[in-house]
Amino acid sequence: MRKHTIKNRFRYWLDYRMAAGTASMVKLLLITVLTAVTFVTVLVVLFHLHSEGKTIIAVFWDNLRSAMSSSFPSSDSGPLLYIILYTLLGLTGMIFTGMLIGIFSSTMRGKIVALQQENPEIIEEGHTVILGFRIGEYALLREMITAAEETKKTFIVVENMERQEMEQAIRKNIRIPKNIRLTAINADTTSPASLSCCSIPYCSTLVIHTRDKGRTVKTLLAVENLLKDSENRPVIVAAVDTNTRVFSDEMLKDNGVTMLHSGDVTARIIAHSSTQTGIYEALLDIINFENYEFYFEHRPETAGLPFGKVLLSARKGIVTGLYRSGNALINPPADTIVYVNDLLITFEEEPGDLILIDPETCELPEPVDPPSARSIHEVIIFGVNSSIGTILQELPDYIRHIRIIGLTPHDKELYMPEETGYEGDLVFDYRNTESDAVLYDMVRLAGHICILADKRKKEEDADTDTMMRILRLRTIKKRYALTYTITAEMRLENNRNLITSEATEDFIVATDLSSMMLAQISADVRRAPVFSELLDEYGSEVYLKPVSQYGLGGSKILYADLLKHVYATGAVLMGIRTAGNPFRTLADINEPILLTEKDHLILLSED
């Protein structure tokens, strides 16, 4: 048998008692105090230190009260033994009170921390659940809060992250109005058990913003697991940072899921920016909730009329297309007949604002050829990622020379598709770009430069590389009086704000685009085919064209006349971009509009 000292045995026993919890520690303290009070009571009675006529019980009670109040005797209270005993009793009471307060304080603090970290059981119905959150990315939540306006809404943000950290980051970067209740949940989005507290079967909208393809798939499966026995099925929209199909369209339709491939979206915007600097900001203004938005209206009076007449008769809003049998027809041919069950796809401030002025008597303009695009000698692409194939397909046919810089032969083999769809001159330049002289030789003939983010690196590192490249290209452009424009892909919203965009630069953030589109689609899933059509390589897309190409620079013109003038070329007028405003709608302006040579028209057009 091992021998242990009394001290070791006492410490072992005390540790066990303390580990047993708050109740055990309080019980131990009470026993200690009662033992001390009993001991003092015995001595007081034994040496007759108490007042005459008091019973033992009365003496015990007085001693217990003295201990609880931590009172000490004065110098003339009685004999020395009395003073010593009651001083020790006061010290015992003081220690007891201090330790008791400490125990309760520590316990309450622990309970408060536990409540802050523990996920609450969501009891609301009709709430919105957002699965996936990253610090530094707030566009999605900001847009959804803006869309709520003054309606009372509950948003549940779910990520495998401390609740306090999420809530502090959100509230620091987004103004949460009084009508919005926001709750952060620390949970694994791929685990049905972990998501059970979110009341997903009772929510109205479910947004999956995990971005990573594998995690998005697992999250969708976890959600389906929770919904398999539910009578209610929320609107489900998801985004994945890739341009490859994760699920078949049939499977998504059967499960009521709308999928947005943000990698595809970004690639197309980068390609469009190569000939239209500023298109990114214009597109952001089109898809946000701050001004005009896409709505779907049934106007029986338009049945049987050509679409062109309906479009030209619209005021206080813009008719952009038809919603027919679940499909969006954006800017269909002018002679397309509107069916009885068709919905007008409108672009207006509030649903119902649109006014149609005598569409039956409206005359269609004679078609004319659209103005020719600005010629670009060469487009240079720095870096390569999975978007390169889509970018090459989306670049206009009149760009006949593309140079890809900053990749290795292995990168080419890894990312370049066998069939790019590009029929022009495609050159791969493997030279090192650290020397300014070499970099100048590469870019001196460029009309436009695209900088792709290296998605193999961490987001911060990739954005740092991009910003450093932008600063070097600016220096060379200024030093040698070059005229190229720049489009740069950024990974994080906050990093885009660090570097100021110049007049000939677009800084594109994939998460901004996908987040805003997710917010729009979650508000109305019919918008999904609209955005798909606007960003597809076929059909009408958003374009920026100088006013000067239409011969209108320096002129004053009424909105109706400008709308007809543009529509004669097959384009729908969405708005105007000026030096101080990336997007301004004109449909609600009654007086003549002054156009300057520097203004650009924002159009929906096939070319």
C-alpha positions as CSV (number, residue, x, y, z in Angstrom):
1,M,0.0,0.0,0.0
2,R,1.2,3.5,-0.9
3,K,1.4,5.9,2.0
4,H,0.0,9.4,1.6
5,T,0.2,12.4,3.9
6,I,-2.8,14.0,5.5
7,K,-2.2,17.0,3.3
8,N,-2.3,15.0,0.1
9,R,-5.4,13.2,1.2
10,F,-7.1,16.5,2.1
11,R,-6.2,18.1,-1.2
12,Y,-7.5,15.0,-3.1
13,W,-10.8,15.1,-1.2
14,L,-11.1,18.9,-1.7
15,D,-10.4,18.6,-5.4
16,Y,-13.1,16.0,-5.8
17,R,-15.6,18.2,-3.9
18,M,-14.8,21.3,-6.1
19,A,-15.0,19.3,-9.3
20,A,-18.5,18.1,-8.2
21,G,-19.9,21.6,-9.1
22,T,-21.3,24.8,-7.5
23,A,-23.7,23.0,-5.2
24,S,-21.0,20.8,-3.7
25,M,-18.7,23.9,-3.1
26,V,-21.5,25.9,-1.4
27,K,-22.4,22.9,0.8
28,L,-18.7,22.6,1.8
29,L,-18.6,26.3,2.8
30,L,-21.8,26.0,4.8
31,I,-20.5,23.0,6.7
32,T,-17.2,24.9,7.4
33,V,-19.0,28.0,8.7
34,L,-21.6,26.0,10.8
35,T,-18.7,24.0,12.3
36,A,-16.9,27.2,13.2
37,V,-20.0,28.8,14.7
38,T,-20.8,25.6,16.7
39,F,-17.2,25.5,18.0
40,V,-17.4,29.2,19.1
41,T,-20.8,28.6,20.7
42,V,-19.5,25.7,22.7
43,L,-16.6,27.8,24.0
44,V,-18.8,30.8,24.8
45,V,-21.2,28.7,26.8
46,L,-18.4,26.7,28.4
47,F,-16.6,29.8,29.7
48,H,-19.9,31.8,30.4
49,L,-19.0,34.5,27.9
50,H,-22.7,35.0,26.9
51,S,-25.3,37.2,28.5
52,E,-27.3,35.8,31.4
53,G,-30.6,34.2,30.5
54,K,-29.7,33.3,26.9
55,T,-30.2,29.8,25.8
56,I,-27.6,27.8,23.8
57,I,-29.9,28.1,20.7
58,A,-30.0,31.9,21.1
59,V,-26.2,32.1,21.5
60,F,-25.8,29.9,18.4
61,W,-28.1,32.2,16.4
62,D,-26.2,35.3,17.5
63,N,-22.9,33.7,16.6
64,L,-24.2,32.7,13.1
65,R,-25.6,36.2,12.5
66,S,-22.3,37.7,13.6
67,A,-20.4,35.4,11.1
68,M,-22.8,36.1,8.2
69,S,-22.4,39.9,8.8
70,S,-18.6,39.6,9.2
71,S,-18.8,41.8,12.3
72,F,-15.9,42.3,14.7
73,P,-16.0,43.1,18.4
74,S,-14.8,46.4,19.8
75,S,-11.9,46.5,22.4
76,D,-14.3,46.9,25.3
77,S,-16.8,44.2,24.2
78,G,-15.7,41.7,26.8
79,P,-12.8,39.5,28.1
80,L,-9.8,38.9,25.8
81,L,-11.0,35.3,25.0
82,Y,-14.4,36.8,23.9
83,I,-12.7,39.3,21.6
84,I,-10.4,36.6,20.1
85,L,-13.2,34.1,19.5
86,Y,-15.5,36.7,17.8
87,T,-12.6,38.1,15.8
88,L,-11.9,34.6,14.4
89,L,-15.7,34.2,13.8
90,G,-15.8,37.5,11.9
91,L,-12.8,36.4,9.8
92,T,-14.5,33.1,9.1
93,G,-17.6,34.9,8.0
94,M,-15.7,37.3,5.8
95,I,-13.9,34.5,4.1
96,F,-17.1,32.6,3.6
97,T,-18.9,35.6,2.2
98,G,-16.1,36.4,-0.2
99,M,-15.8,32.8,-1.4
100,L,-19.6,32.5,-1.8
101,I,-19.8,35.7,-3.9
102,G,-16.9,34.4,-6.0
103,I,-18.5,31.0,-6.6
104,F,-21.8,32.6,-7.6
105,S,-20.1,35.2,-9.7
106,S,-18.0,32.6,-11.5
107,T,-21.0,30.4,-12.0
108,M,-23.2,33.2,-13.4
109,R,-20.4,34.3,-15.7
110,G,-20.0,30.8,-17.0
111,K,-23.7,30.5,-17.5
112,I,-23.8,33.8,-19.5
113,V,-20.9,32.7,-21.7
114,A,-22.6,29.4,-22.2
115,L,-25.8,31.1,-23.2
116,Q,-23.9,33.3,-25.6
117,Q,-22.2,30.4,-27.2
118,E,-25.0,27.9,-27.1
119,N,-27.3,27.9,-30.1
120,P,-30.9,28.9,-29.4
121,E,-33.8,26.8,-30.7
122,I,-35.4,29.0,-33.4
123,I,-39.1,29.2,-32.8
124,E,-40.0,31.6,-35.6
125,E,-41.7,30.5,-38.8
126,G,-41.3,32.1,-42.2
127,H,-37.7,33.2,-41.4
128,T,-34.7,33.3,-43.8
129,V,-31.8,30.9,-43.2
130,I,-28.4,31.8,-44.7
131,L,-26.0,28.8,-44.6
132,G,-22.4,30.0,-45.0
133,F,-20.7,33.2,-43.8
134,R,-17.2,34.7,-44.2
135,I,-15.9,37.7,-42.3
136,G,-15.3,40.4,-44.9
137,E,-18.2,39.4,-47.1
138,Y,-21.4,41.2,-46.3
139,A,-23.0,41.9,-49.7
140,L,-25.6,39.1,-49.5
141,L,-26.8,40.0,-46.0
142,R,-26.8,43.7,-46.8
143,E,-28.9,43.3,-49.9
144,M,-31.4,41.0,-48.1
145,I,-31.8,43.5,-45.3
146,T,-32.3,46.3,-47.8
147,A,-34.9,44.1,-49.7
148,A,-36.9,43.7,-46.4
149,E,-37.4,47.5,-46.2
150,E,-39.8,48.1,-43.2
151,T,-41.1,44.5,-43.1
152,K,-40.3,42.6,-39.9
153,K,-37.9,39.8,-40.9
154,T,-35.8,37.3,-39.0
155,F,-32.4,36.2,-40.5
156,I,-30.5,33.2,-39.3
157,V,-26.8,33.2,-40.3
158,V,-25.2,29.8,-39.9
159,E,-21.4,29.0,-39.9
160,N,-19.0,26.9,-38.0
161,M,-17.7,29.9,-36.1
162,E,-18.2,31.5,-32.7
163,R,-21.5,33.2,-32.4
164,Q,-20.2,36.4,-30.9
165,E,-17.5,36.7,-33.5
166,M,-20.1,36.5,-36.3
167,E,-22.5,38.9,-34.7
168,Q,-19.9,41.5,-33.9
169,A,-18.5,41.3,-37.4
170,I,-21.9,41.7,-39.0
171,R,-23.1,44.5,-36.7
172,K,-19.8,46.4,-37.2
173,N,-20.2,46.4,-41.0
174,I,-23.9,46.4,-41.6
175,R,-26.6,48.6,-40.1
176,I,-29.3,46.4,-38.6
177,P,-32.7,48.3,-38.6
178,K,-35.2,47.7,-35.8
179,N,-37.5,45.6,-37.9
180,I,-34.7,43.0,-38.5
181,R,-33.9,40.3,-36.0
182,L,-30.6,38.7,-36.7
183,T,-29.3,35.6,-35.0
184,A,-26.0,33.9,-35.6
185,I,-25.8,30.1,-35.2
186,N,-22.5,28.1,-34.7
187,A,-23.2,25.0,-36.6
188,D,-21.7,22.6,-39.2
189,T,-23.7,23.3,-42.4
190,T,-23.1,19.8,-43.7
191,S,-24.6,18.1,-40.6
192,P,-28.4,17.6,-40.3
193,A,-28.1,17.2,-36.5
194,S,-26.2,20.5,-36.2
195,L,-28.7,22.3,-38.4
196,S,-31.8,21.0,-36.5
197,C,-32.0,24.1,-34.3
198,C,-32.5,26.4,-37.3
199,S,-36.1,25.2,-37.9
200,I,-35.3,24.8,-41.6
201,P,-38.7,23.0,-42.4
202,Y,-40.5,26.1,-41.2
203,C,-38.4,28.8,-42.9
204,S,-39.6,30.6,-46.0
205,T,-36.2,31.0,-47.8
206,L,-33.0,29.1,-47.6
207,V,-29.8,30.6,-49.1
208,I,-26.7,28.4,-49.4
209,H,-23.7,30.6,-49.7
210,T,-20.9,28.1,-48.8
211,R,-19.3,28.7,-52.3
212,D,-17.1,25.7,-52.2
213,K,-18.4,23.0,-54.6
214,G,-17.9,20.0,-52.2
215,R,-19.4,21.9,-49.2
216,T,-22.3,23.1,-51.2
217,V,-23.2,19.6,-52.3
218,K,-23.0,18.3,-48.7
219,T,-25.0,21.2,-47.4
220,L,-27.8,20.6,-49.9
221,L,-27.9,16.9,-48.9
222,A,-28.1,17.9,-45.2
223,V,-31.0,20.2,-46.0
224,E,-32.8,17.6,-48.0
225,N,-32.4,15.2,-45.0
226,L,-34.2,17.7,-42.8
227,L,-36.9,18.4,-45.4
228,K,-37.7,14.8,-46.4
229,D,-40.7,14.4,-44.0
230,S,-41.7,18.1,-44.1
231,E,-45.0,19.3,-45.7
232,N,-43.5,22.8,-46.1
233,R,-40.7,23.4,-48.6
234,P,-38.9,26.7,-48.5
235,V,-37.5,28.5,-51.5
236,I,-33.9,27.2,-51.9
237,V,-31.2,29.1,-53.7
238,A,-27.5,28.2,-53.8
239,A,-24.3,29.6,-55.2
240,V,-21.1,27.7,-56.0
241,D,-17.8,29.2,-57.0
242,T,-17.4,27.2,-60.2
243,N,-18.5,27.3,-63.8
244,T,-19.1,23.5,-64.0
245,R,-22.5,21.9,-63.4
246,V,-22.8,20.4,-59.9
247,F,-26.3,18.9,-60.4
248,S,-28.3,18.3,-63.5
249,D,-31.0,20.9,-64.3
250,E,-33.7,18.2,-64.0
251,M,-32.5,17.2,-60.5
252,L,-32.5,20.8,-59.3
253,K,-36.0,21.4,-60.7
254,D,-37.3,18.2,-59.0
255,N,-36.0,19.4,-55.6
256,G,-37.0,23.1,-56.1
257,V,-33.4,24.3,-55.9
258,T,-32.1,27.3,-57.9
259,M,-28.4,27.1,-58.5
260,L,-26.1,30.0,-59.4
261,H,-22.6,29.3,-60.8
262,S,-20.8,32.4,-59.6
263,G,-17.6,31.4,-61.4
264,D,-19.4,31.5,-64.7
265,V,-20.9,34.9,-63.9
266,T,-17.5,36.4,-63.0
267,A,-15.9,35.0,-66.2
268,R,-18.6,36.6,-68.4
269,I,-18.3,40.0,-66.7
270,I,-14.5,39.9,-67.0
271,A,-14.9,39.2,-70.7
272,H,-17.5,42.0,-71.2
273,S,-15.3,44.5,-69.3
274,S,-12.5,44.0,-71.8
275,T,-14.4,46.2,-74.2
276,Q,-16.7,48.1,-71.8
277,T,-15.0,49.6,-68.8
278,G,-17.5,50.4,-66.1
279,I,-19.9,47.5,-67.0
280,Y,-19.3,45.9,-63.7
281,E,-20.5,48.8,-61.6
282,A,-23.5,49.3,-63.9
283,L,-24.5,45.7,-63.5
284,L,-24.2,46.0,-59.7
285,D,-26.6,48.9,-59.8
286,I,-29.0,46.9,-61.9
287,I,-29.1,43.9,-59.6
288,N,-29.1,45.7,-56.2
289,F,-32.2,46.6,-54.2
290,E,-31.6,50.3,-53.8
291,N,-33.4,51.7,-56.9
292,Y,-35.0,49.8,-59.7
293,E,-35.5,46.1,-59.7
294,F,-36.9,43.4,-62.0
295,Y,-40.6,42.6,-61.5
296,F,-43.2,40.4,-63.3
297,E,-46.5,42.0,-64.1
298,H,-49.6,40.6,-65.9
299,R,-51.0,43.3,-68.1
300,P,-54.1,41.9,-70.0
301,E,-54.3,45.0,-72.2
302,T,-51.1,44.0,-73.9
303,A,-52.3,40.6,-75.1
304,G,-52.1,40.3,-78.9
305,L,-49.8,43.3,-79.3
306,P,-46.2,43.2,-80.7
307,F,-43.6,43.4,-77.9
308,G,-41.9,46.4,-79.5
309,K,-45.1,48.5,-79.1
310,V,-45.4,47.6,-75.5
311,L,-41.8,48.5,-74.8
312,L,-41.9,51.9,-76.5
313,S,-45.1,52.9,-74.7
314,A,-43.7,52.3,-71.2
315,R,-43.1,55.1,-68.8
316,K,-42.1,55.1,-65.1
317,G,-40.5,51.8,-65.8
318,I,-38.8,49.7,-68.5
319,V,-40.2,46.7,-70.2
320,T,-37.2,44.4,-70.8
321,G,-38.8,41.1,-71.9
322,L,-41.5,38.5,-71.4
323,Y,-41.8,35.7,-68.8
324,R,-43.4,32.8,-70.6
325,S,-43.8,29.2,-69.3
326,G,-41.0,29.6,-66.7
327,N,-38.6,31.1,-69.3
328,A,-37.3,34.6,-69.7
329,L,-37.3,36.2,-73.1
330,I,-35.1,39.2,-72.8
331,N,-35.5,41.8,-75.6
332,P,-37.3,39.4,-78.0
333,P,-37.8,40.6,-81.6
334,A,-40.1,43.6,-81.9
335,D,-42.8,41.7,-83.7
336,T,-43.1,39.0,-81.0
337,I,-46.8,38.8,-80.0
338,V,-47.6,39.0,-76.3
339,Y,-49.8,36.1,-75.2
340,V,-52.6,36.3,-72.7
341,N,-50.7,34.3,-70.0
342,D,-47.4,36.2,-70.6
343,L,-45.9,38.3,-67.8
344,L,-44.1,41.5,-68.7
345,I,-40.5,41.5,-67.2
346,T,-40.3,45.1,-66.0
347,F,-37.5,47.2,-64.5
348,E,-39.1,49.7,-62.1
349,E,-38.8,51.2,-58.6
350,E,-41.9,49.5,-57.2
351,P,-44.2,46.9,-58.8
352,G,-47.2,48.6,-60.4
353,D,-45.4,51.9,-61.2
354,L,-45.2,51.1,-64.9
355,I,-47.5,53.2,-67.1
356,L,-48.3,52.2,-70.7
357,I,-49.3,55.1,-73.0
358,D,-51.4,54.0,-76.0
359,P,-49.4,50.9,-76.9
360,E,-51.9,50.1,-79.8
361,T,-51.1,53.3,-81.6
362,C,-47.4,53.3,-80.9
363,E,-45.3,53.1,-84.1
364,L,-42.2,50.9,-84.4
365,P,-39.1,52.6,-85.8
366,E,-37.4,51.4,-89.0
367,P,-34.6,49.1,-88.0
368,V,-31.0,50.4,-88.5
369,D,-27.6,48.8,-88.0
370,P,-26.1,49.2,-84.5
371,P,-23.0,51.4,-84.2
372,S,-19.7,49.5,-84.7
373,A,-17.7,48.6,-81.6
374,R,-14.4,50.3,-80.6
375,S,-11.5,48.4,-82.2
376,I,-9.1,46.7,-79.8
377,H,-5.7,45.6,-81.1
378,E,-4.8,43.1,-78.3
379,V,-6.2,41.8,-75.1
380,I,-3.7,40.6,-72.5
381,I,-4.7,38.1,-69.7
382,F,-2.4,37.9,-66.6
383,G,-2.7,34.6,-64.8
384,V,-5.1,31.7,-65.4
385,N,-7.8,29.9,-63.5
386,S,-10.9,27.8,-64.2
387,S,-12.7,30.8,-65.7
388,I,-10.3,31.1,-68.7
389,G,-12.4,28.9,-71.0
390,T,-15.6,30.9,-70.5
391,I,-13.7,34.2,-70.8
392,L,-12.2,33.2,-74.2
393,Q,-15.7,32.1,-75.4
394,E,-17.3,35.4,-74.2
395,L,-14.7,37.8,-75.7
396,P,-16.1,39.6,-78.8
397,D,-15.2,38.2,-82.2
398,Y,-13.5,41.4,-83.4
399,I,-10.7,40.9,-80.8
400,R,-8.3,38.9,-83.0
401,H,-5.2,38.8,-80.8
402,I,-5.0,37.5,-77.2
403,R,-1.8,37.1,-75.1
404,I,-1.9,35.1,-71.9
405,I,1.0,35.9,-69.5
406,G,2.1,34.7,-66.1
407,L,1.4,31.0,-66.4
408,T,3.6,27.9,-66.7
409,P,3.3,25.1,-69.3
410,H,1.8,23.0,-66.5
411,D,-0.9,25.7,-65.8
412,K,-1.7,25.7,-69.5
413,E,-2.2,21.9,-69.5
414,L,-4.3,22.1,-66.3
415,Y,-6.6,25.0,-67.1
416,M,-6.8,25.5,-70.8
417,P,-9.7,23.6,-72.5
418,E,-8.9,21.6,-75.6
419,E,-11.5,23.7,-77.5
420,T,-11.5,27.3,-76.5
421,G,-14.0,28.5,-79.1
422,Y,-11.8,31.4,-79.8
423,E,-10.8,31.6,-83.5
424,G,-8.2,34.4,-83.3
425,D,-4.5,34.5,-82.6
426,L,-3.9,33.0,-79.1
427,V,-0.3,33.4,-77.7
428,F,1.1,32.1,-74.5
429,D,4.0,34.2,-73.0
430,Y,6.0,32.4,-70.4
431,R,8.5,35.2,-69.6
432,N,9.1,36.5,-66.1
433,T,7.3,39.8,-65.4
434,E,9.5,41.0,-62.5
435,S,11.4,43.4,-64.8
436,D,9.6,46.6,-65.7
437,A,11.3,46.6,-69.1
438,V,10.0,43.1,-69.9
439,L,6.5,44.0,-68.6
440,Y,6.5,47.2,-70.8
441,D,7.4,45.1,-73.8
442,M,4.5,42.8,-73.1
443,V,1.8,45.4,-72.6
444,R,2.8,48.3,-74.9
445,L,0.4,47.3,-77.7
446,A,-2.4,46.2,-75.4
447,G,-5.9,47.7,-75.7
448,H,-7.1,46.0,-72.6
449,I,-5.6,43.9,-69.7
450,C,-7.4,41.3,-67.6
451,I,-5.9,40.2,-64.3
452,L,-7.3,36.9,-63.1
453,A,-7.1,35.8,-59.4
454,D,-4.9,32.9,-58.5
455,K,-7.4,30.6,-56.8
456,R,-4.7,28.2,-55.6
457,K,-3.6,30.9,-53.1
458,K,-5.3,32.2,-50.0
459,E,-7.7,34.9,-50.8
460,E,-5.7,37.6,-49.1
461,D,-2.5,36.6,-50.8
462,A,-4.2,36.4,-54.2
463,D,-5.7,39.9,-53.8
464,T,-2.3,41.3,-52.7
465,D,-0.7,39.9,-55.9
466,T,-3.4,41.5,-57.9
467,M,-3.1,44.9,-56.3
468,M,0.7,44.9,-56.7
469,R,0.2,44.1,-60.4
470,I,-2.3,46.9,-60.8
471,L,0.1,49.4,-59.2
472,R,2.9,48.4,-61.6
473,L,0.7,48.5,-64.6
474,R,-0.5,52.0,-63.6
475,T,3.1,53.2,-63.3
476,I,4.0,51.8,-66.7
477,K,0.9,53.3,-68.3
478,K,1.7,56.7,-66.9
479,R,5.4,56.6,-67.7
480,Y,5.0,55.6,-71.3
481,A,1.6,57.3,-72.0
482,L,-0.1,54.1,-72.8
483,T,-3.9,53.8,-73.3
484,Y,-4.9,50.3,-72.1
485,T,-7.8,49.7,-69.8
486,I,-7.7,47.2,-66.9
487,T,-10.1,44.6,-65.5
488,A,-9.0,42.9,-62.3
489,E,-10.6,40.0,-60.5
490,M,-10.6,40.4,-56.7
491,R,-11.5,37.6,-54.2
492,L,-12.6,39.7,-51.2
493,E,-15.0,42.7,-51.0
494,N,-12.9,44.5,-48.4
495,N,-9.8,44.3,-50.6
496,R,-11.5,46.0,-53.5
497,N,-12.2,49.0,-51.3
498,L,-8.5,49.3,-50.5
499,I,-7.4,50.2,-54.0
500,T,-9.2,53.1,-55.7
501,S,-10.5,52.4,-59.2
502,E,-9.4,54.8,-61.9
503,A,-11.7,55.9,-64.8
504,T,-10.3,53.1,-67.1
505,E,-10.4,50.3,-64.5
506,D,-12.9,47.7,-63.3
507,F,-12.3,45.7,-60.1
508,I,-14.6,42.7,-60.1
509,V,-15.4,40.8,-56.9
510,A,-17.1,37.5,-57.6
511,T,-18.8,37.4,-54.2
512,D,-20.4,40.8,-54.8
513,L,-22.1,39.6,-57.9
514,S,-23.2,36.2,-56.6
515,S,-24.4,37.6,-53.3
516,M,-26.5,40.3,-54.9
517,M,-28.0,37.8,-57.4
518,L,-28.7,35.3,-54.6
519,A,-30.5,38.1,-52.7
520,Q,-32.6,39.0,-55.8
521,I,-33.4,35.4,-56.6
522,S,-34.3,34.6,-52.9
523,A,-36.9,37.4,-53.1
524,D,-38.4,36.1,-56.4
525,V,-37.1,32.9,-58.0
526,R,-38.5,34.0,-61.4
527,R,-35.5,36.4,-61.5
528,A,-33.1,33.4,-61.9
529,P,-33.8,32.9,-65.7
530,V,-33.6,36.7,-66.2
531,F,-30.1,36.8,-64.8
532,S,-29.1,33.7,-66.6
533,E,-30.3,35.2,-69.9
534,L,-28.5,38.5,-69.2
535,L,-25.2,36.7,-68.6
536,D,-25.5,34.0,-71.2
537,E,-23.3,34.1,-74.3
538,Y,-26.4,34.0,-76.5
539,G,-29.3,36.5,-76.5
540,S,-29.3,40.0,-75.1
541,E,-26.7,41.1,-72.6
542,V,-25.9,44.3,-70.7
543,Y,-23.7,46.7,-72.8
544,L,-22.1,50.1,-72.3
545,K,-22.0,52.2,-75.4
546,P,-20.8,55.8,-75.8
547,V,-23.4,58.4,-76.6
548,S,-21.2,59.6,-79.4
549,Q,-21.6,56.3,-81.3
550,Y,-25.3,57.3,-81.7
551,G,-24.5,60.8,-82.7
552,L,-26.2,62.3,-79.7
553,G,-23.3,63.9,-77.8
554,G,-24.1,67.4,-76.7
555,S,-27.8,67.1,-77.6
556,K,-31.0,67.4,-75.6
557,I,-33.6,64.7,-76.2
558,L,-36.8,63.5,-74.6
559,Y,-36.8,60.0,-73.1
560,A,-39.4,58.7,-75.5
561,D,-37.3,59.8,-78.5
562,L,-34.1,58.4,-77.0
563,L,-35.8,55.1,-76.3
564,K,-37.1,54.9,-79.9
565,H,-33.7,56.0,-81.3
566,V,-31.9,53.2,-79.4
567,Y,-34.6,50.6,-80.1
568,A,-34.2,51.1,-83.8
569,T,-30.8,49.4,-83.4
570,G,-32.4,46.5,-81.6
571,A,-31.3,47.6,-78.1
572,V,-33.4,48.3,-74.9
573,L,-32.4,51.5,-73.1
574,M,-31.8,50.7,-69.4
575,G,-30.2,53.9,-68.2
576,I,-27.2,56.1,-68.6
577,R,-23.7,56.2,-67.1
578,T,-22.2,59.6,-66.4
579,A,-19.0,60.7,-64.8
580,G,-20.4,60.9,-61.4
581,N,-23.1,58.2,-61.5
582,P,-22.4,54.6,-62.7
583,F,-26.2,54.0,-63.3
584,R,-29.0,56.5,-63.7
585,T,-32.5,55.5,-64.9
586,L,-34.3,57.8,-67.3
587,A,-37.8,56.3,-67.5
588,D,-39.2,58.7,-65.0
589,I,-37.8,61.9,-66.5
590,N,-40.2,64.1,-68.3
591,E,-38.0,67.0,-69.3
592,P,-35.4,66.9,-72.1
593,I,-32.3,65.0,-71.2
594,L,-28.9,66.6,-71.8
595,L,-26.3,64.1,-73.2
596,T,-22.6,64.8,-73.2
597,E,-19.8,63.2,-75.2
598,K,-18.5,61.4,-72.1
599,D,-21.8,59.7,-71.2
600,H,-22.5,56.1,-71.9
601,L,-25.8,54.4,-72.6
602,I,-26.6,51.2,-70.6
603,L,-28.3,48.8,-73.0
604,L,-29.7,45.4,-73.4
605,S,-28.6,44.2,-76.7
606,E,-27.4,41.2,-78.6
607,D,-24.3,43.0,-79.9
